[in-house]
């Protein structure tokens, strides 16, 4: 075997995964993300939803809404959403 005294091993740790920055208002989706998603159609839209949110229910959870009931009729919540996402 060769001389191990001069051997060196370089260690390059994997960069730590950065946590996703909190989104405005505590919702798990930014206005830009929603706009981008709304531009997609068909299979492309479905693929994006699955990649980013798991499924439609995952997107709804991030938006703090129900896929079957929609938004609650809560004035404070609706105003908060208008401030973050704009008027519909």
FENWOFEN-V652683 format. One record per pair of residues at least 24 apart in sequence whose C-alpha atoms are under 8 Angstrom apart, sorted by the first residue. I is the first residue (numbers start at 1). J is the second residue. D is the distance in whole Angstrom. If there is no record, write none. Layout:
# FENWOFEN-V652683
i: [I | I]
j: [J | J]
d: [D | D]
This chain:
# FENWOFEN-V652683
i: [24 | 25 | 25 | 25 | 27 | 27 | 27 | 28 | 28 | 29 | 29 | 30 | 31 | 31]
j: [84 | 80 | 81 | 84 | 62 | 63 | 64 | 62 | 63 | 62 | 63 | 85 | 84 | 85]
d: [7 | 7 | 8 | 7 | 6 | 5 | 7 | 4 | 6 | 6 | 7 | 8 | 7 | 6]
